Amino acid sequence: MCTVFFLLGVYTIRKPESTAGFFNKVGSQMYGKKIADRLYSSRNILWAGWAFAIFTLFTAAQATYQIVHAIVTGAGN
């Protein structure tokens, strides 16, 4: 699951205009065009992409640490 979110973040970083266009189209149906234009600008989407990528790396590292720690210490047996 972390891989999917990481790849979504990378795609958003590489193509913020495309991602912003998608969210703007979907968001304008919910919020109206004026608010969606402000919420889903390319700049805001780019920041979200970086947050997705960095957050998922930390989450994956923490999950890997928990698994390795449980194996090494024999926790759960």
PyMOL Python script that loads the backbone (N, CA, C, O; Angstrom):
from pymol import cmd

cmd.read_pdbstr("""\
ATOM      1  N   MET A   1       0.816  -1.182   0.000  1.00  0.00           N
ATOM      2  CA  MET A   1       0.000   0.000   0.000  1.00  0.00           C
ATOM      3  C   MET A   1       0.867   1.256   0.000  1.00  0.00           C
ATOM      4  O   MET A   1       0.549   2.245  -0.661  1.00  0.00           O
ATOM      5  N   CYS A   2       1.972   1.202   0.755  1.00  0.00           N
ATOM      6  CA  CYS A   2       2.882   2.348   0.754  1.00  0.00           C
ATOM      7  C   CYS A   2       3.449   2.590  -0.636  1.00  0.00           C
ATOM      8  O   CYS A   2       3.676   3.735  -1.028  1.00  0.00           O
ATOM      9  N   THR A   3       3.676   1.522  -1.375  1.00  0.00           N
ATOM     10  CA  THR A   3       4.222   1.673  -2.724  1.00  0.00           C
ATOM     11  C   THR A   3       3.271   2.456  -3.614  1.00  0.00           C
ATOM     12  O   THR A   3       3.704   3.309  -4.389  1.00  0.00           O
ATOM     13  N   VAL A   4       2.000   2.176  -3.510  1.00  0.00           N
ATOM     14  CA  VAL A   4       1.012   2.879  -4.338  1.00  0.00           C
ATOM     15  C   VAL A   4       0.981   4.363  -3.984  1.00  0.00           C
ATOM     16  O   VAL A   4       0.970   5.209  -4.878  1.00  0.00           O
ATOM     17  N   PHE A   5       0.966   4.685  -2.704  1.00  0.00           N
ATOM     18  CA  PHE A   5       0.953   6.091  -2.303  1.00  0.00           C
ATOM     19  C   PHE A   5       2.256   6.788  -2.670  1.00  0.00           C
ATOM     20  O   PHE A   5       2.248   7.959  -3.050  1.00  0.00           O
ATOM     21  N   PHE A   6       3.385   6.070  -2.559  1.00  0.00           N
ATOM     22  CA  PHE A   6       4.662   6.658  -2.957  1.00  0.00           C
ATOM     23  C   PHE A   6       4.666   6.964  -4.451  1.00  0.00           C
ATOM     24  O   PHE A   6       5.085   8.045  -4.866  1.00  0.00           O
ATOM     25  N   LEU A   7       4.200   6.013  -5.256  1.00  0.00           N
ATOM     26  CA  LEU A   7       4.150   6.243  -6.703  1.00  0.00           C
ATOM     27  C   LEU A   7       3.173   7.361  -7.060  1.00  0.00           C
ATOM     28  O   LEU A   7       3.420   8.121  -7.997  1.00  0.00           O
ATOM     29  N   LEU A   8       2.074   7.470  -6.328  1.00  0.00           N
ATOM     30  CA  LEU A   8       1.154   8.584  -6.543  1.00  0.00           C
ATOM     31  C   LEU A   8       1.844   9.915  -6.239  1.00  0.00           C
ATOM     32  O   LEU A   8       1.666  10.891  -6.969  1.00  0.00           O
ATOM     33  N   GLY A   9       2.620   9.951  -5.174  1.00  0.00           N
ATOM     34  CA  GLY A   9       3.369  11.163  -4.846  1.00  0.00           C
ATOM     35  C   GLY A   9       4.390  11.513  -5.908  1.00  0.00           C
ATOM     36  O   GLY A   9       4.532  12.680  -6.272  1.00  0.00           O
ATOM     37  N   VAL A  10       5.109  10.508  -6.415  1.00  0.00           N
ATOM     38  CA  VAL A  10       6.107  10.751  -7.465  1.00  0.00           C
ATOM     39  C   VAL A  10       5.429  11.244  -8.734  1.00  0.00           C
ATOM     40  O   VAL A  10       5.919  12.176  -9.372  1.00  0.00           O
ATOM     41  N   TYR A  11       4.320  10.639  -9.105  1.00  0.00           N
ATOM     42  CA  TYR A  11       3.593  11.089 -10.295  1.00  0.00           C
ATOM     43  C   TYR A  11       3.125  12.532 -10.121  1.00  0.00           C
ATOM     44  O   TYR A  11       3.196  13.333 -11.053  1.00  0.00           O
ATOM     45  N   THR A  12       2.651  12.851  -8.933  1.00  0.00           N
ATOM     46  CA  THR A  12       2.181  14.206  -8.663  1.00  0.00           C
ATOM     47  C   THR A  12       3.325  15.209  -8.734  1.00  0.00           C
ATOM     48  O   THR A  12       3.135  16.332  -9.200  1.00  0.00           O
ATOM     49  N   ILE A  13       4.507  14.817  -8.278  1.00  0.00           N
ATOM     50  CA  ILE A  13       5.671  15.700  -8.357  1.00  0.00           C
ATOM     51  C   ILE A  13       6.089  15.902  -9.805  1.00  0.00           C
ATOM     52  O   ILE A  13       6.442  17.012 -10.203  1.00  0.00           O
ATOM     53  N   ARG A  14       6.050  14.842 -10.588  1.00  0.00           N
ATOM     54  CA  ARG A  14       6.501  14.929 -11.980  1.00  0.00           C
ATOM     55  C   ARG A  14       5.484  15.605 -12.894  1.00  0.00           C
ATOM     56  O   ARG A  14       5.872  16.270 -13.855  1.00  0.00           O
ATOM     57  N   LYS A  15       4.205  15.450 -12.618  1.00  0.00           N
ATOM     58  CA  LYS A  15       3.159  16.016 -13.484  1.00  0.00           C
ATOM     59  C   LYS A  15       2.104  16.746 -12.650  1.00  0.00           C
ATOM     60  O   LYS A  15       0.958  16.304 -12.582  1.00  0.00           O
ATOM     61  N   PRO A  16       2.479  17.857 -12.016  1.00  0.00           N
ATOM     62  CA  PRO A  16       1.505  18.541 -11.152  1.00  0.00           C
ATOM     63  C   PRO A  16       0.340  19.161 -11.925  1.00  0.00           C
ATOM     64  O   PRO A  16      -0.770  19.243 -11.400  1.00  0.00           O
ATOM     65  N   GLU A  17       0.579  19.600 -13.165  1.00  0.00           N
ATOM     66  CA  GLU A  17      -0.507  20.215 -13.937  1.00  0.00           C
ATOM     67  C   GLU A  17      -1.584  19.194 -14.277  1.00  0.00           C
ATOM     68  O   GLU A  17      -2.777  19.486 -14.194  1.00  0.00           O
ATOM     69  N   SER A  18      -1.155  17.995 -14.660  1.00  0.00           N
ATOM     70  CA  SER A  18      -2.105  16.941 -15.001  1.00  0.00           C
ATOM     71  C   SER A  18      -2.927  16.529 -13.778  1.00  0.00           C
ATOM     72  O   SER A  18      -4.146  16.379 -13.854  1.00  0.00           O
ATOM     73  N   THR A  19      -2.238  16.351 -12.658  1.00  0.00           N
ATOM     74  CA  THR A  19      -2.925  15.962 -11.430  1.00  0.00           C
ATOM     75  C   THR A  19      -3.859  17.073 -10.955  1.00  0.00           C
ATOM     76  O   THR A  19      -4.978  16.807 -10.516  1.00  0.00           O
ATOM     77  N   ALA A  20      -3.394  18.313 -11.046  1.00  0.00           N
ATOM     78  CA  ALA A  20      -4.235  19.445 -10.642  1.00  0.00           C
ATOM     79  C   ALA A  20      -5.470  19.540 -11.530  1.00  0.00           C
ATOM     80  O   ALA A  20      -6.558  19.851 -11.047  1.00  0.00           O
ATOM     81  N   GLY A  21      -5.310  19.276 -12.820  1.00  0.00           N
ATOM     82  CA  GLY A  21      -6.455  19.299 -13.728  1.00  0.00           C
ATOM     83  C   GLY A  21      -7.499  18.268 -13.348  1.00  0.00           C
ATOM     84  O   GLY A  21      -8.699  18.542 -13.377  1.00  0.00           O
ATOM     85  N   PHE A  22      -7.029  17.074 -12.989  1.00  0.00           N
ATOM     86  CA  PHE A  22      -7.963  16.019 -12.573  1.00  0.00           C
ATOM     87  C   PHE A  22      -8.722  16.426 -11.312  1.00  0.00           C
ATOM     88  O   PHE A  22      -9.950  16.360 -11.272  1.00  0.00           O
ATOM     89  N   PHE A  23      -7.981  16.850 -10.277  1.00  0.00           N
ATOM     90  CA  PHE A  23      -8.631  17.221  -9.025  1.00  0.00           C
ATOM     91  C   PHE A  23      -9.507  18.459  -9.190  1.00  0.00           C
ATOM     92  O   PHE A  23     -10.547  18.579  -8.543  1.00  0.00           O
ATOM     93  N   ASN A  24      -9.088  19.372 -10.053  1.00  0.00           N
ATOM     94  CA  ASN A  24      -9.891  20.564 -10.297  1.00  0.00           C
ATOM     95  C   ASN A  24     -11.219  20.196 -10.951  1.00  0.00           C
ATOM     96  O   ASN A  24     -12.264  20.748 -10.606  1.00  0.00           O
ATOM     97  N   LYS A  25     -11.171  19.262 -11.899  1.00  0.00           N
ATOM     98  CA  LYS A  25     -12.398  18.831 -12.577  1.00  0.00           C
ATOM     99  C   LYS A  25     -13.352  18.150 -11.594  1.00  0.00           C
ATOM    100  O   LYS A  25     -14.552  18.428 -11.585  1.00  0.00           O
ATOM    101  N   VAL A  26     -12.811  17.267 -10.776  1.00  0.00           N
ATOM    102  CA  VAL A  26     -13.644  16.556  -9.802  1.00  0.00           C
ATOM    103  C   VAL A  26     -14.093  17.498  -8.680  1.00  0.00           C
ATOM    104  O   VAL A  26     -15.245  17.456  -8.248  1.00  0.00           O
ATOM    105  N   GLY A  27     -13.170  18.348  -8.214  1.00  0.00           N
ATOM    106  CA  GLY A  27     -13.482  19.247  -7.112  1.00  0.00           C
ATOM    107  C   GLY A  27     -14.452  20.345  -7.472  1.00  0.00           C
ATOM    108  O   GLY A  27     -15.190  20.827  -6.613  1.00  0.00           O
ATOM    109  N   SER A  28     -14.462  20.754  -8.741  1.00  0.00           N
ATOM    110  CA  SER A  28     -15.388  21.824  -9.126  1.00  0.00           C
ATOM    111  C   SER A  28     -16.838  21.356  -9.049  1.00  0.00           C
ATOM    112  O   SER A  28     -17.743  22.171  -8.873  1.00  0.00           O
ATOM    113  N   GLN A  29     -17.060  20.070  -9.176  1.00  0.00           N
ATOM    114  CA  GLN A  29     -18.415  19.540  -9.031  1.00  0.00           C
ATOM    115  C   GLN A  29     -18.873  19.593  -7.575  1.00  0.00           C
ATOM    116  O   GLN A  29     -20.060  19.757  -7.295  1.00  0.00           O
ATOM    117  N   MET A  30     -17.912  19.453  -6.645  1.00  0.00           N
ATOM    118  CA  MET A  30     -18.257  19.475  -5.226  1.00  0.00           C
ATOM    119  C   MET A  30     -18.276  20.886  -4.651  1.00  0.00           C
ATOM    120  O   MET A  30     -19.186  21.244  -3.904  1.00  0.00           O
ATOM    121  N   TYR A  31     -17.259  21.695  -5.004  1.00  0.00           N
ATOM    122  CA  TYR A  31     -17.074  22.991  -4.350  1.00  0.00           C
ATOM    123  C   TYR A  31     -17.407  24.190  -5.223  1.00  0.00           C
ATOM    124  O   TYR A  31     -17.536  25.303  -4.714  1.00  0.00           O
ATOM    125  N   GLY A  32     -17.547  23.987  -6.517  1.00  0.00           N
ATOM    126  CA  GLY A  32     -17.713  25.106  -7.432  1.00  0.00           C
ATOM    127  C   GLY A  32     -16.363  25.476  -8.040  1.00  0.00           C
ATOM    128  O   GLY A  32     -15.314  25.191  -7.461  1.00  0.00           O
ATOM    129  N   LYS A  33     -16.395  26.100  -9.190  1.00  0.00           N
ATOM    130  CA  LYS A  33     -15.168  26.355  -9.946  1.00  0.00           C
ATOM    131  C   LYS A  33     -14.207  27.293  -9.223  1.00  0.00           C
ATOM    132  O   LYS A  33     -13.000  27.050  -9.218  1.00  0.00           O
ATOM    133  N   LYS A  34     -14.718  28.353  -8.616  1.00  0.00           N
ATOM    134  CA  LYS A  34     -13.845  29.347  -7.987  1.00  0.00           C
ATOM    135  C   LYS A  34     -13.050  28.751  -6.815  1.00  0.00           C
ATOM    136  O   LYS A  34     -11.844  28.966  -6.701  1.00  0.00           O
ATOM    137  N   ILE A  35     -13.728  28.014  -5.965  1.00  0.00           N
ATOM    138  CA  ILE A  35     -13.054  27.409  -4.812  1.00  0.00           C
ATOM    139  C   ILE A  35     -12.125  26.291  -5.263  1.00  0.00           C
ATOM    140  O   ILE A  35     -11.023  26.158  -4.732  1.00  0.00           O
ATOM    141  N   ALA A  36     -12.546  25.491  -6.224  1.00  0.00           N
ATOM    142  CA  ALA A  36     -11.701  24.401  -6.721  1.00  0.00           C
ATOM    143  C   ALA A  36     -10.433  24.942  -7.371  1.00  0.00           C
ATOM    144  O   ALA A  36      -9.372  24.331  -7.247  1.00  0.00           O
ATOM    145  N   ASP A  37     -10.524  26.075  -8.063  1.00  0.00           N
ATOM    146  CA  ASP A  37      -9.325  26.676  -8.658  1.00  0.00           C
ATOM    147  C   ASP A  37      -8.309  27.053  -7.593  1.00  0.00           C
ATOM    148  O   ASP A  37      -7.105  26.894  -7.797  1.00  0.00           O
ATOM    149  N   ARG A  38      -8.784  27.550  -6.461  1.00  0.00           N
ATOM    150  CA  ARG A  38      -7.860  27.908  -5.377  1.00  0.00           C
ATOM    151  C   ARG A  38      -7.317  26.674  -4.665  1.00  0.00           C
ATOM    152  O   ARG A  38      -6.126  26.603  -4.363  1.00  0.00           O
ATOM    153  N   LEU A  39      -8.180  25.709  -4.399  1.00  0.00           N
ATOM    154  CA  LEU A  39      -7.753  24.519  -3.655  1.00  0.00           C
ATOM    155  C   LEU A  39      -6.789  23.647  -4.449  1.00  0.00           C
ATOM    156  O   LEU A  39      -5.802  23.150  -3.907  1.00  0.00           O
ATOM    157  N   TYR A  40      -7.076  23.467  -5.721  1.00  0.00           N
ATOM    158  CA  TYR A  40      -6.344  22.494  -6.522  1.00  0.00           C
ATOM    159  C   TYR A  40      -5.441  23.166  -7.548  1.00  0.00           C
ATOM    160  O   TYR A  40      -5.425  22.769  -8.713  1.00  0.00           O
ATOM    161  N   SER A  41      -4.698  24.169  -7.131  1.00  0.00           N
ATOM    162  CA  SER A  41      -3.721  24.784  -8.027  1.00  0.00           C
ATOM    163  C   SER A  41      -2.527  23.837  -8.168  1.00  0.00           C
ATOM    164  O   SER A  41      -2.322  22.960  -7.329  1.00  0.00           O
ATOM    165  N   SER A  42      -1.757  24.014  -9.212  1.00  0.00           N
ATOM    166  CA  SER A  42      -0.587  23.153  -9.435  1.00  0.00           C
ATOM    167  C   SER A  42       0.397  23.254  -8.279  1.00  0.00           C
ATOM    168  O   SER A  42       1.030  22.267  -7.905  1.00  0.00           O
ATOM    169  N   ARG A  43       0.520  24.439  -7.720  1.00  0.00           N
ATOM    170  CA  ARG A  43       1.444  24.631  -6.596  1.00  0.00           C
ATOM    171  C   ARG A  43       0.996  23.825  -5.371  1.00  0.00           C
ATOM    172  O   ARG A  43       1.813  23.166  -4.727  1.00  0.00           O
ATOM    173  N   ASN A  44      -0.299  23.878  -5.052  1.00  0.00           N
ATOM    174  CA  ASN A  44      -0.809  23.108  -3.913  1.00  0.00           C
ATOM    175  C   ASN A  44      -0.678  21.607  -4.153  1.00  0.00           C
ATOM    176  O   ASN A  44      -0.334  20.855  -3.241  1.00  0.00           O
ATOM    177  N   ILE A  45      -0.950  21.181  -5.368  1.00  0.00           N
ATOM    178  CA  ILE A  45      -0.843  19.761  -5.700  1.00  0.00           C
ATOM    179  C   ILE A  45       0.609  19.302  -5.616  1.00  0.00           C
ATOM    180  O   ILE A  45       0.877  18.178  -5.193  1.00  0.00           O
ATOM    181  N   LEU A  46       1.545  20.153  -6.012  1.00  0.00           N
ATOM    182  CA  LEU A  46       2.966  19.812  -5.923  1.00  0.00           C
ATOM    183  C   LEU A  46       3.384  19.614  -4.469  1.00  0.00           C
ATOM    184  O   LEU A  46       4.107  18.669  -4.153  1.00  0.00           O
ATOM    185  N   TRP A  47       2.932  20.499  -3.586  1.00  0.00           N
ATOM    186  CA  TRP A  47       3.222  20.333  -2.159  1.00  0.00           C
ATOM    187  C   TRP A  47       2.642  19.017  -1.629  1.00  0.00           C
ATOM    188  O   TRP A  47       3.289  18.319  -0.849  1.00  0.00           O
ATOM    189  N   ALA A  48       1.441  18.689  -2.050  1.00  0.00           N
ATOM    190  CA  ALA A  48       0.817  17.436  -1.615  1.00  0.00           C
ATOM    191  C   ALA A  48       1.592  16.229  -2.124  1.00  0.00           C
ATOM    192  O   ALA A  48       1.713  15.228  -1.417  1.00  0.00           O
ATOM    193  N   GLY A  49       2.116  16.312  -3.342  1.00  0.00           N
ATOM    194  CA  GLY A  49       2.927  15.219  -3.887  1.00  0.00           C
ATOM    195  C   GLY A  49       4.174  14.974  -3.063  1.00  0.00           C
ATOM    196  O   GLY A  49       4.521  13.831  -2.768  1.00  0.00           O
ATOM    197  N   TRP A  50       4.850  16.058  -2.692  1.00  0.00           N
ATOM    198  CA  TRP A  50       6.036  15.904  -1.839  1.00  0.00           C
ATOM    199  C   TRP A  50       5.654  15.301  -0.487  1.00  0.00           C
ATOM    200  O   TRP A  50       6.363  14.439   0.031  1.00  0.00           O
ATOM    201  N   ALA A  51       4.552  15.747   0.078  1.00  0.00           N
ATOM    202  CA  ALA A  51       4.109  15.206   1.366  1.00  0.00           C
ATOM    203  C   ALA A  51       3.801  13.715   1.259  1.00  0.00           C
ATOM    204  O   ALA A  51       4.183  12.941   2.136  1.00  0.00           O
ATOM    205  N   PHE A  52       3.108  13.302   0.185  1.00  0.00           N
ATOM    206  CA  PHE A  52       2.817  11.883  -0.026  1.00  0.00           C
ATOM    207  C   PHE A  52       4.105  11.078  -0.117  1.00  0.00           C
ATOM    208  O   PHE A  52       4.241  10.048   0.544  1.00  0.00           O
ATOM    209  N   ALA A  53       5.046  11.537  -0.925  1.00  0.00           N
ATOM    210  CA  ALA A  53       6.276  10.781  -1.145  1.00  0.00           C
ATOM    211  C   ALA A  53       7.084  10.654   0.143  1.00  0.00           C
ATOM    212  O   ALA A  53       7.541   9.561   0.481  1.00  0.00           O
ATOM    213  N   ILE A  54       7.262  11.742   0.853  1.00  0.00           N
ATOM    214  CA  ILE A  54       8.072  11.709   2.076  1.00  0.00           C
ATOM    215  C   ILE A  54       7.368  10.920   3.172  1.00  0.00           C
ATOM    216  O   ILE A  54       7.996  10.106   3.849  1.00  0.00           O
ATOM    217  N   PHE A  55       6.078  11.151   3.351  1.00  0.00           N
ATOM    218  CA  PHE A  55       5.327  10.449   4.389  1.00  0.00           C
ATOM    219  C   PHE A  55       5.356   8.940   4.178  1.00  0.00           C
ATOM    220  O   PHE A  55       5.542   8.187   5.133  1.00  0.00           O
ATOM    221  N   THR A  56       5.176   8.493   2.943  1.00  0.00           N
ATOM    222  CA  THR A  56       5.141   7.051   2.704  1.00  0.00           C
ATOM    223  C   THR A  56       6.513   6.422   2.886  1.00  0.00           C
ATOM    224  O   THR A  56       6.606   5.262   3.287  1.00  0.00           O
ATOM    225  N   LEU A  57       7.582   7.163   2.598  1.00  0.00           N
ATOM    226  CA  LEU A  57       8.916   6.615   2.867  1.00  0.00           C
ATOM    227  C   LEU A  57       9.118   6.391   4.361  1.00  0.00           C
ATOM    228  O   LEU A  57       9.630   5.349   4.770  1.00  0.00           O
ATOM    229  N   PHE A  58       8.718   7.368   5.181  1.00  0.00           N
ATOM    230  CA  PHE A  58       8.838   7.202   6.627  1.00  0.00           C
ATOM    231  C   PHE A  58       7.936   6.086   7.144  1.00  0.00           C
ATOM    232  O   PHE A  58       8.332   5.335   8.034  1.00  0.00           O
ATOM    233  N   THR A  59       6.745   5.972   6.603  1.00  0.00           N
ATOM    234  CA  THR A  59       5.826   4.918   7.018  1.00  0.00           C
ATOM    235  C   THR A  59       6.373   3.541   6.665  1.00  0.00           C
ATOM    236  O   THR A  59       6.302   2.617   7.475  1.00  0.00           O
ATOM    237  N   ALA A  60       6.918   3.399   5.460  1.00  0.00           N
ATOM    238  CA  ALA A  60       7.491   2.117   5.045  1.00  0.00           C
ATOM    239  C   ALA A  60       8.711   1.769   5.888  1.00  0.00           C
ATOM    240  O   ALA A  60       8.898   0.609   6.256  1.00  0.00           O
ATOM    241  N   ALA A  61       9.538   2.759   6.197  1.00  0.00           N
ATOM    242  CA  ALA A  61      10.717   2.509   7.030  1.00  0.00           C
ATOM    243  C   ALA A  61      10.300   2.064   8.428  1.00  0.00           C
ATOM    244  O   ALA A  61      10.893   1.142   8.988  1.00  0.00           O
ATOM    245  N   GLN A  62       9.297   2.704   8.989  1.00  0.00           N
ATOM    246  CA  GLN A  62       8.816   2.329  10.319  1.00  0.00           C
ATOM    247  C   GLN A  62       8.215   0.924  10.318  1.00  0.00           C
ATOM    248  O   GLN A  62       8.454   0.152  11.247  1.00  0.00           O
ATOM    249  N   ALA A  63       7.448   0.587   9.300  1.00  0.00           N
ATOM    250  CA  ALA A  63       6.860  -0.750   9.215  1.00  0.00           C
ATOM    251  C   ALA A  63       7.942  -1.813   9.072  1.00  0.00           C
ATOM    252  O   ALA A  63       7.863  -2.873   9.692  1.00  0.00           O
ATOM    253  N   THR A  64       8.953  -1.529   8.256  1.00  0.00           N
ATOM    254  CA  THR A  64      10.063  -2.473   8.091  1.00  0.00           C
ATOM    255  C   THR A  64      10.800  -2.657   9.410  1.00  0.00           C
ATOM    256  O   THR A  64      11.150  -3.780   9.773  1.00  0.00           O
ATOM    257  N   TYR A  65      11.036  -1.571  10.123  1.00  0.00           N
ATOM    258  CA  TYR A  65      11.700  -1.659  11.421  1.00  0.00           C
ATOM    259  C   TYR A  65      10.885  -2.514  12.388  1.00  0.00           C
ATOM    260  O   TYR A  65      11.444  -3.351  13.096  1.00  0.00           O
ATOM    261  N   GLN A  66       9.579  -2.310  12.422  1.00  0.00           N
ATOM    262  CA  GLN A  66       8.727  -3.077  13.335  1.00  0.00           C
ATOM    263  C   GLN A  66       8.783  -4.570  13.022  1.00  0.00           C
ATOM    264  O   GLN A  66       8.838  -5.397  13.932  1.00  0.00           O
ATOM    265  N   ILE A  67       8.768  -4.912  11.740  1.00  0.00           N
ATOM    266  CA  ILE A  67       8.808  -6.322  11.336  1.00  0.00           C
ATOM    267  C   ILE A  67      10.143  -6.943  11.700  1.00  0.00           C
ATOM    268  O   ILE A  67      10.189  -8.031  12.274  1.00  0.00           O
ATOM    269  N   VAL A  68      11.232  -6.256  11.369  1.00  0.00           N
ATOM    270  CA  VAL A  68      12.569  -6.788  11.677  1.00  0.00           C
ATOM    271  C   VAL A  68      12.757  -6.892  13.181  1.00  0.00           C
ATOM    272  O   VAL A  68      13.314  -7.878  13.663  1.00  0.00           O
ATOM    273  N   HIS A  69      12.312  -5.913  13.921  1.00  0.00           N
ATOM    274  CA  HIS A  69      12.446  -5.942  15.373  1.00  0.00           C
ATOM    275  C   HIS A  69      11.674  -7.120  15.961  1.00  0.00           C
ATOM    276  O   HIS A  69      12.165  -7.786  16.872  1.00  0.00           O
ATOM    277  N   ALA A  70      10.479  -7.382  15.455  1.00  0.00           N
ATOM    278  CA  ALA A  70       9.681  -8.503  15.951  1.00  0.00           C
ATOM    279  C   ALA A  70      10.353  -9.837  15.641  1.00  0.00           C
ATOM    280  O   ALA A  70      10.293 -10.764  16.448  1.00  0.00           O
ATOM    281  N   ILE A  71      10.994  -9.940  14.476  1.00  0.00           N
ATOM    282  CA  ILE A  71      11.672 -11.186  14.109  1.00  0.00           C
ATOM    283  C   ILE A  71      12.904 -11.398  14.978  1.00  0.00           C
ATOM    284  O   ILE A  71      13.138 -12.498  15.478  1.00  0.00           O
ATOM    285  N   VAL A  72      13.688 -10.345  15.154  1.00  0.00           N
ATOM    286  CA  VAL A  72      14.941 -10.463  15.907  1.00  0.00           C
ATOM    287  C   VAL A  72      14.681 -10.741  17.377  1.00  0.00           C
ATOM    288  O   VAL A  72      15.352 -11.587  17.969  1.00  0.00           O
ATOM    289  N   THR A  73      13.731 -10.054  17.975  1.00  0.00           N
ATOM    290  CA  THR A  73      13.475 -10.233  19.402  1.00  0.00           C
ATOM    291  C   THR A  73      12.560 -11.414  19.697  1.00  0.00           C
ATOM    292  O   THR A  73      12.417 -11.811  20.853  1.00  0.00           O
ATOM    293  N   GLY A  74      11.947 -11.973  18.676  1.00  0.00           N
ATOM    294  CA  GLY A  74      11.054 -13.104  18.884  1.00  0.00           C
ATOM    295  C   GLY A  74       9.717 -12.695  19.460  1.00  0.00           C
ATOM    296  O   GLY A  74       9.026 -13.513  20.067  1.00  0.00           O
ATOM    297  N   ALA A  75       9.346 -11.453  19.282  1.00  0.00           N
ATOM    298  CA  ALA A  75       8.069 -10.968  19.804  1.00  0.00           C
ATOM    299  C   ALA A  75       6.923 -11.651  19.069  1.00  0.00           C
ATOM    300  O   ALA A  75       7.011 -11.914  17.869  1.00  0.00           O
ATOM    301  N   GLY A  76       5.884 -11.925  19.774  1.00  0.00           N
ATOM    302  CA  GLY A  76       4.702 -12.534  19.170  1.00  0.00           C
ATOM    303  C   GLY A  76       4.720 -14.050  19.205  1.00  0.00           C
ATOM    304  O   GLY A  76       3.781 -14.685  18.724  1.00  0.00           O
ATOM    305  N   ASN A  77       5.762 -14.645  19.760  1.00  0.00           N
ATOM    306  CA  ASN A  77       5.812 -16.116  19.852  1.00  0.00           C
ATOM    307  C   ASN A  77       5.381 -16.581  21.204  1.00  0.00           C
ATOM    308  O   ASN A  77       5.359 -17.784  21.465  1.00  0.00           O
TER     309      ASN A  77
END
""", "prot")
cmd.dss("prot")
cmd.show_as("cartoon", "prot")
cmd.util.cbc("prot")
cmd.orient("prot")
